[in-house]
């Protein structure tokens, strides 16, 4: 009977661990992909960096992900003129370092 109780406890802990891992993976995948764009321009002084998201990789849309001074990711449409301007300025900043 003791062996059965240990087995049940092990299975319950394994199930909880698996559920936690699955929920973390789902949360990470939702966070990593932009699903829509910010509609208003972001002040360039608030942006410290960016990455490119490509639709042909893991996500559904092309996007520029700007990172603010508070490290908050902001998704932007790479076709917008303000986005192109900020990416250009940030790229020049990196080249001059």
Buried (B, 14 or more C-beta within 10 A) or exposed (E): EEEEEEEEEEEEEEEEEEEEEEEEEEEEEEEEBBEEBBEEEBEEEEBEEBEEBEEEEEBEBBBBBBBBEEEEBBBBBBEBEEBBEBBEEBEEEEEEE
